[in-house]
Amino acid sequence: MLLEKLRDGDRESESTLLSLVYGELRRIASRRMRSERAGHTLQTTALVNEAYLRLLRNAEIDWRSRAHFYAVAARTMRRVLVDYARAQAAGKRGGGALAIPFDEGLVVSPERCGQITELDDALKALSLEEERVGNVIELRFFAGLSFEETAEALSISVRTAKRDWEFGRAWLRSELESQA
């Protein structure tokens, strides 16, 4: 398996993996970035490249399957977006805005960039209580996976993925409203 070769340090498998997954990672990132407003500074390619580099740098990952790879990629894209929002809040990268659609829409801008970090904190809290639900939210929201893809990645039924998505959205909405 290619992921096992990569884990064992085979550098040739790294370029093979990139050619196989780059298109899918771009598709996932493109879904996340599609609803951004004009003038944002984080591009789809930058999100994919940063996520891919972070995946390769993390040698401790015990790759189990293709679905596991994409689940970890989703978590990595989440980290990139959160890091980006925190950098915006700290004024390290200047202006611009990054639209993060969640339900009605969440825009992270210099004035409101704390929302993405609040969402991240709320998602961490949800995951502590309901890990699978947190994983469903992460895969659907940050990776843009369909219910079918999410169910496959987590080895659950599509119906369970949909039920967890609805519960998780309601839980997060309540949590975020209570923080406001």
C-alpha beads as a LAMMPS data file, in Angstrom:
LAMMPS data file: protein, C-alpha beads

180 atoms
179 bonds

1 atom types
1 bond types

-500.0 500.0 xlo xhi
-500.0 500.0 ylo yhi
-500.0 500.0 zlo zhi

Masses

1 110.0

Atoms # bond

1 1 1 0.000 0.000 0.000
2 1 1 1.269 3.449 -0.937
3 1 1 0.551 5.019 2.454
4 1 1 2.556 2.280 4.179
5 1 1 5.525 2.922 1.876
6 1 1 5.308 6.625 2.637
7 1 1 5.212 5.906 6.372
8 1 1 8.311 3.733 5.963
9 1 1 10.199 6.654 4.366
10 1 1 9.961 5.770 0.659
11 1 1 10.407 9.176 -1.042
12 1 1 9.245 7.858 -4.440
13 1 1 5.854 7.062 -2.934
14 1 1 5.579 10.709 -1.890
15 1 1 5.442 11.949 -5.488
16 1 1 3.140 9.107 -6.497
17 1 1 0.801 9.928 -3.623
18 1 1 0.786 13.603 -4.547
19 1 1 -0.230 12.816 -8.124
20 1 1 -3.022 10.541 -6.890
21 1 1 -4.521 12.721 -4.165
22 1 1 -3.781 16.287 -5.203
23 1 1 -6.868 16.534 -7.415
24 1 1 -9.122 15.232 -4.658
25 1 1 -7.573 17.543 -2.076
26 1 1 -8.101 20.484 -4.448
27 1 1 -11.721 19.443 -4.923
28 1 1 -12.226 19.317 -1.155
29 1 1 -10.506 22.671 -0.626
30 1 1 -12.382 24.208 -3.535
31 1 1 -15.682 23.263 -1.903
32 1 1 -14.518 24.983 1.271
33 1 1 -13.328 28.092 -0.552
34 1 1 -16.158 28.382 -3.094
35 1 1 -18.321 30.737 -1.095
36 1 1 -15.598 33.195 -0.194
37 1 1 -16.200 36.785 -1.011
38 1 1 -13.972 38.646 -3.424
39 1 1 -10.721 39.905 -1.997
40 1 1 -9.938 36.996 0.315
41 1 1 -6.260 36.253 0.710
42 1 1 -6.166 32.491 1.245
43 1 1 -6.380 30.672 -2.092
44 1 1 -7.494 27.084 -2.668
45 1 1 -4.039 26.114 -3.907
46 1 1 -2.428 27.588 -0.797
47 1 1 -4.824 25.663 1.453
48 1 1 -4.118 22.386 -0.374
49 1 1 -0.361 22.914 -0.453
50 1 1 -0.133 23.832 3.217
51 1 1 -2.351 20.902 4.251
52 1 1 -0.356 18.463 2.106
53 1 1 2.976 19.689 3.495
54 1 1 1.686 19.333 7.041
55 1 1 0.502 15.797 6.269
56 1 1 3.930 14.827 4.959
57 1 1 5.747 16.388 7.917
58 1 1 3.709 14.332 10.377
59 1 1 5.651 11.062 10.283
60 1 1 3.840 9.635 13.337
61 1 1 0.592 9.036 11.460
62 1 1 -0.182 5.349 11.082
63 1 1 -2.047 5.465 7.765
64 1 1 -4.758 2.808 7.802
65 1 1 -6.727 3.452 4.628
66 1 1 -7.677 5.914 1.932
67 1 1 -10.625 7.051 4.041
68 1 1 -8.296 7.594 7.001
69 1 1 -6.000 9.713 4.806
70 1 1 -8.871 11.996 3.782
71 1 1 -10.148 12.212 7.356
72 1 1 -6.698 13.348 8.506
73 1 1 -6.543 15.725 5.528
74 1 1 -9.851 17.252 6.645
75 1 1 -8.502 17.784 10.145
76 1 1 -5.342 19.295 8.701
77 1 1 -7.320 21.706 6.500
78 1 1 -9.266 22.689 9.601
79 1 1 -6.004 23.468 11.398
80 1 1 -4.772 25.525 8.433
81 1 1 -7.997 27.554 8.387
82 1 1 -7.931 28.086 12.151
83 1 1 -4.265 29.084 12.067
84 1 1 -5.056 31.485 9.240
85 1 1 -7.917 33.031 11.223
86 1 1 -5.717 33.418 14.293
87 1 1 -3.002 35.062 12.198
88 1 1 -5.610 37.448 10.787
89 1 1 -6.754 38.280 14.308
90 1 1 -3.188 38.954 15.352
91 1 1 -2.674 41.204 12.333
92 1 1 0.194 39.108 11.017
93 1 1 -1.037 38.845 7.440
94 1 1 -2.847 42.087 6.844
95 1 1 -6.404 42.517 5.622
96 1 1 -8.614 40.359 3.497
97 1 1 -11.413 38.055 4.501
98 1 1 -12.079 34.363 4.446
99 1 1 -15.629 33.132 4.109
100 1 1 -16.394 29.933 5.998
101 1 1 -19.925 28.782 5.163
102 1 1 -21.599 27.039 8.076
103 1 1 -25.345 26.908 7.817
104 1 1 -26.234 30.566 7.311
105 1 1 -22.628 31.534 6.651
106 1 1 -19.703 32.554 8.756
107 1 1 -17.273 35.162 7.494
108 1 1 -13.920 35.476 9.129
109 1 1 -12.589 38.968 8.620
110 1 1 -10.320 41.199 10.645
111 1 1 -13.409 42.423 12.508
112 1 1 -14.964 38.978 13.065
113 1 1 -12.094 36.488 12.768
114 1 1 -12.658 35.284 16.322
115 1 1 -15.677 33.340 15.097
116 1 1 -13.597 30.639 13.405
117 1 1 -11.567 30.148 16.571
118 1 1 -14.790 30.063 18.620
119 1 1 -16.137 27.442 16.207
120 1 1 -12.919 25.463 16.602
121 1 1 -13.177 25.624 20.403
122 1 1 -16.840 24.593 20.292
123 1 1 -16.021 21.705 17.955
124 1 1 -13.304 20.535 20.359
125 1 1 -15.842 20.589 23.208
126 1 1 -18.381 18.685 21.096
127 1 1 -15.760 16.094 20.172
128 1 1 -14.978 15.504 23.840
129 1 1 -18.640 14.691 24.478
130 1 1 -19.537 13.048 21.164
131 1 1 -16.392 12.132 19.247
132 1 1 -18.148 10.613 16.224
133 1 1 -20.446 13.623 15.889
134 1 1 -17.407 15.910 16.022
135 1 1 -15.769 13.835 13.295
136 1 1 -18.875 14.074 11.111
137 1 1 -18.963 17.861 11.500
138 1 1 -15.268 18.114 10.731
139 1 1 -15.460 15.978 7.607
140 1 1 -18.579 17.687 6.266
141 1 1 -17.688 21.260 7.199
142 1 1 -13.919 21.474 6.883
143 1 1 -13.357 18.870 4.164
144 1 1 -16.650 19.351 2.360
145 1 1 -17.264 15.609 2.133
146 1 1 -20.694 14.359 1.134
147 1 1 -22.750 12.258 3.537
148 1 1 -21.735 9.159 1.593
149 1 1 -18.021 10.032 1.767
150 1 1 -18.310 10.893 5.460
151 1 1 -20.070 7.621 6.226
152 1 1 -17.389 5.670 4.357
153 1 1 -14.548 7.494 6.123
154 1 1 -16.063 6.796 9.553
155 1 1 -17.447 3.321 8.780
156 1 1 -20.992 4.339 9.666
157 1 1 -24.249 4.391 7.737
158 1 1 -25.289 7.402 5.686
159 1 1 -28.349 7.719 7.912
160 1 1 -26.153 7.883 11.010
161 1 1 -23.943 10.494 9.337
162 1 1 -27.014 12.625 8.574
163 1 1 -28.372 12.225 12.105
164 1 1 -24.983 13.135 13.617
165 1 1 -24.707 16.139 11.284
166 1 1 -28.083 17.493 12.378
167 1 1 -27.335 16.907 16.060
168 1 1 -23.851 18.426 15.767
169 1 1 -25.082 21.529 13.949
170 1 1 -27.745 22.111 16.596
171 1 1 -25.244 21.526 19.400
172 1 1 -22.709 23.918 17.874
173 1 1 -25.340 26.557 17.164
174 1 1 -26.464 26.413 20.787
175 1 1 -22.886 26.520 22.056
176 1 1 -21.931 29.461 19.840
177 1 1 -25.087 31.384 20.769
178 1 1 -24.401 30.882 24.466
179 1 1 -20.901 32.320 23.975
180 1 1 -22.230 35.390 22.165

Bonds

1 1 1 2
2 1 2 3
3 1 3 4
4 1 4 5
5 1 5 6
6 1 6 7
7 1 7 8
8 1 8 9
9 1 9 10
10 1 10 11
11 1 11 12
12 1 12 13
13 1 13 14
14 1 14 15
15 1 15 16
16 1 16 17
17 1 17 18
18 1 18 19
19 1 19 20
20 1 20 21
21 1 21 22
22 1 22 23
23 1 23 24
24 1 24 25
25 1 25 26
26 1 26 27
27 1 27 28
28 1 28 29
29 1 29 30
30 1 30 31
31 1 31 32
32 1 32 33
33 1 33 34
34 1 34 35
35 1 35 36
36 1 36 37
37 1 37 38
38 1 38 39
39 1 39 40
40 1 40 41
41 1 41 42
42 1 42 43
43 1 43 44
44 1 44 45
45 1 45 46
46 1 46 47
47 1 47 48
48 1 48 49
49 1 49 50
50 1 50 51
51 1 51 52
52 1 52 53
53 1 53 54
54 1 54 55
55 1 55 56
56 1 56 57
57 1 57 58
58 1 58 59
59 1 59 60
60 1 60 61
61 1 61 62
62 1 62 63
63 1 63 64
64 1 64 65
65 1 65 66
66 1 66 67
67 1 67 68
68 1 68 69
69 1 69 70
70 1 70 71
71 1 71 72
72 1 72 73
73 1 73 74
74 1 74 75
75 1 75 76
76 1 76 77
77 1 77 78
78 1 78 79
79 1 79 80
80 1 80 81
81 1 81 82
82 1 82 83
83 1 83 84
84 1 84 85
85 1 85 86
86 1 86 87
87 1 87 88
88 1 88 89
89 1 89 90
90 1 90 91
91 1 91 92
92 1 92 93
93 1 93 94
94 1 94 95
95 1 95 96
96 1 96 97
97 1 97 98
98 1 98 99
99 1 99 100
100 1 100 101
101 1 101 102
102 1 102 103
103 1 103 104
104 1 104 105
105 1 105 106
106 1 106 107
107 1 107 108
108 1 108 109
109 1 109 110
110 1 110 111
111 1 111 112
112 1 112 113
113 1 113 114
114 1 114 115
115 1 115 116
116 1 116 117
117 1 117 118
118 1 118 119
119 1 119 120
120 1 120 121
121 1 121 122
122 1 122 123
123 1 123 124
124 1 124 125
125 1 125 126
126 1 126 127
127 1 127 128
128 1 128 129
129 1 129 130
130 1 130 131
131 1 131 132
132 1 132 133
133 1 133 134
134 1 134 135
135 1 135 136
136 1 136 137
137 1 137 138
138 1 138 139
139 1 139 140
140 1 140 141
141 1 141 142
142 1 142 143
143 1 143 144
144 1 144 145
145 1 145 146
146 1 146 147
147 1 147 148
148 1 148 149
149 1 149 150
150 1 150 151
151 1 151 152
152 1 152 153
153 1 153 154
154 1 154 155
155 1 155 156
156 1 156 157
157 1 157 158
158 1 158 159
159 1 159 160
160 1 160 161
161 1 161 162
162 1 162 163
163 1 163 164
164 1 164 165
165 1 165 166
166 1 166 167
167 1 167 168
168 1 168 169
169 1 169 170
170 1 170 171
171 1 171 172
172 1 172 173
173 1 173 174
174 1 174 175
175 1 175 176
176 1 176 177
177 1 177 178
178 1 178 179
179 1 179 180
